[in-house]
Amino acid sequence: MKKPSVLLISGWAHGAEAMHPLADAMANSHWVTSLSVADPGVPRIDVRGRRRGTIQGKVEDQRRPGDGGASISPYARAIALHLDKSGEPACIVGWSTGGIAAIEAAANYPEKVCGLVLLSATARFCSDADYSAGVDPAVLRAMIRGLKKNPEAVIADFILQALYPVRIPADELVRRTKNALEQGTNSLIDGLEYLARVDLRDALPAITTPCLIIHGRQDRIVPRQAAQFLVSKLPVSDVELLPSAGHSLIEQCGKDLIYRILQFQEILR
């Protein structure tokens, strides 16, 4: 029997290695690809799957011909390219910003996606008058300003908030901060600008692929109410709120999280 394909997508300020615990656990039973679509040089595609160079500099939304002018980000297009390589629909496991991009890809390329696992994800990162399950847009604006002046401080604070309630030694925080900054300040800012403008709420009802939503009740990055909004709008979905977990579910929940995701994968077979 051919192994099913799984695409793992990491979050903002994290490389593909953040998904390696999941990748290692699935390697024997699935064809697994781990990536961070925020990395510079990720290929992008047009609607026929043809390579069009690489993402360079500021991230701009693309428009899909014949779709009424709706925009598709390079993040979702990069996901579609990787899905093309599998030759069959794949399950996407997206964490944080990777989960947002996964929702966007599923909405625009439904034929390529057979399942979604959304970890600490949201349909809209920022709150507005009609959506209280997001973060104040001023938070992102402050982070963008901070990245231009003192990127180390911004990244270190983000890592600490993402890991809450877990604490790490100071030298480990320095190491992780350095690794995140290797993506480049411009790439990190592009990711925040994507979070500031993306709004996938209206796309959710049309996504009919099975979805598993997992969120930590202690999440300081994406409010847990975002998960409840997702499950209320996605037609075929289930949600699990983990009482003692924060934003970094893969690191904090370990084997229990992996077991639940593998259970979901079996349902898709």
N, C-alpha and C positions, 0 to 999 in steps of 0.2 A: 504494500500500500504506500502510495506517495505521501510524504510528510506534508502536513499543512504549513502554510507560510504565515509567519508572524513578523510584523514590523514594530520595533520598539523605538519610541521617540522621547528624548529627554527634555528637560525644562530649561528655562532661561538661566544663563550663567553656568550651565552644566554641559559637559561633553557627553558623548555617547557612552562613556564608561559608567555613567550613573545608572545605566540600564543593565549593566553586565550581570548582576545577580539574577535577574530574570532570564537573561539570555542563557546563562550557564544552566539554569534549572530546566529550560525548555529545549536545550540543544539536542538531546537524544530523540525527542519525539516531534520536533518541529524544525523547519527551515527558518532560522532567525536572522534578522538584520537589525543592528542597533545603530542609531544615528542621532545627530543633533542637527536639525535643519537650520539652526541659527549660525552654523559655522560658515565662514566665508568660502566661496568656491563650490557650494552645493549646486549641482546641475539643475537647470529648470527646463521645462518642456512646454510645447504648445499642445493643443488639444489632440493632435495625432500622435503624441509621444515622441516627437523628434527633438533632439537636443538643440538648444539655442544659445550655447555658451554657458557662462556662469554668473551667479549673482555677484555683482561688484558694487561696492560703495553703498549708498542709501537704498534701502529696500523700498520698492515701489509696487503697488498693486498692479496686476495685469488684468486684461479683459478677455473674456472667452467669447469668440465669435459666435453669433447666433443665440446668445443667452439673454438678449435684452440689455446688454451693457453691464451686467453684474460683474463686480470685480472679484478676482481670485488672487490671493497673495502668493508670492514666490515660495513661501513655506508649504502651502498646500500643493503647489505645482511640483515641488521637489519630492514630496511624498508620493505623488502620482507617478513620477518617474521610477522611483524605487519599487512601487507596486507593479509597474509594467514588467520589471525584471523577473518577477515570480511566475508570470504567465498565467496566473489564476487569482481569483479574489483572495485577499489576505485579511487576517485580523490585525488591527492596529491597537497597540497598547501605548497610550500617550500620557505622559506625566506633566502636569502643570501647563506651561505654554505648549508643550508637545501635545497635550490633550486638546487644547483649543485648536491647534493646527489639524489634529486628527478629525475633529468635528467638521472643520471646514472642508477637508479632503473628502470625507464621507458624503457631505452635502453636494459637492460638485462632481464627484466621480463615484457615484453609488455602485456602479458595476465592478469596481475594483476592490470593494470592501465587503467582507462577509461578517465582520463583527468589530465592536469597539469596546475597549476597556479604558475608562477615563479615570485617571488617578489624580486627585486634587485639581480637577479641571473646572472650567466654567464656560458658559456661552458668551459672557460679556464680563471682562475684567473690571471695568469701571462702573460705578453706580451712576444713576441719573434719577430724574424725577419719577420715572416709571419703573425703576429697578433698584431695589435696596440691597440686593445680594452681592453687590460689588464693592470695590474699593474707591475711596474718594480720588477723583482724577488728579487732585493736587499732590497726592503721594507720588504718582509717576512723574509729574513735572519736577518735583523736588529731586527725585532720583536722577533724572536726566541732567539737571543742572549740576548735581553732585558728581556725576561721572565725568563731567568736563573739568571739574576743579580738583576733586580728591577721590578718584575711582576706588582706591583701596578701601576707604572708609565705607563707601556705599556697598561694595560687594561683601565686605566682612559683616556688616549689619544685616544684609539680606540673608547670608548663610546662617547666621545665628537665629534669625526669625524663622527661616525654613526648617531648621533642625529642632526648634522648640517642640516639646519640653526636654529634649536631650541636650546635654552640654558636651563640648569637645575641648581638649587642651588647646592652649594658645598657639602652640607650634603647628598643630593640625589646622587651626583656623587660618594661619598665615599660608600654609601650603595650599589649601583649597582656594583661598583668595587669589593667590598667584596663578593657579591653574585656570581659574575663571577669566582672569584678565588676559590670558593668552589668546582669547577669542578676538581681542581688540576692542577698544572703546567704541568705535563706530558701530561694530556689529552688535554690541550690547545695547547701545542707544536705539538702533534699528528695532531690536526686539521689544524694547519698552514702547516705542512709537506704535508698533503693531498692536501691543496690548491696549494702548490708549484708544485706538480707533476700531478695533474689531468688535463686531456685534453680530452674533450668529443666532440670536433668539428666534427670529422668524424662520430660520432654516430647520429648526429642530423637528417640527411635526412631520416633515417630509422624509426624515431619516428613518427608514423602516428596518435597518439591520439591527440585530440584537445588540444591546449595550449593557455593560456592567459598569456601574459608577461606584467608586470607592473613595471615601473622603474621611479625613481625621477631624474629630470634633475640636481638637486643640489647634487647628490650622490658623496661623497668623498671617498667611499670605493670601489665600483665597477663602472667604467666609464659607462655612459649611452650608449656609442657606443656598449657595450656588448649586450644590449637588442636589438639593431638594427641588430647585427650579428645573434642573436638567431632567430629573425623573418624571416630573409633572408634564413635560413637553415631548419627550422622546417616546414614541408609541410602543416600542418593545424594549423596556429597560427595567433594571432593578438597581437599588441603591443600598449600600452598606456604609453606615457611619461608625467609625471606629472610635470608641470613647477616649482612649488614652493616647491617640496618635496625633501628630501635627501634620505639617506639609510634606515632609520627606518620608513618604510611606514606605518606599522600597527599603530604605535604610532602617527605619524604625520597626517595621512589622515583619520583615524577614520571611521565614518559612510559612507563616500563616497566610500572608498575602500571596505568596507564590502558589500555595495550595489552592486558594480560592480562584486565582486566575487560571490555573490548569483545569480546574473543574469547569469553568466557563468555556474553555477551549474544547473540552470534550462535548459539550452541548452543541457546538458548531459543526462537529464532524458529520 
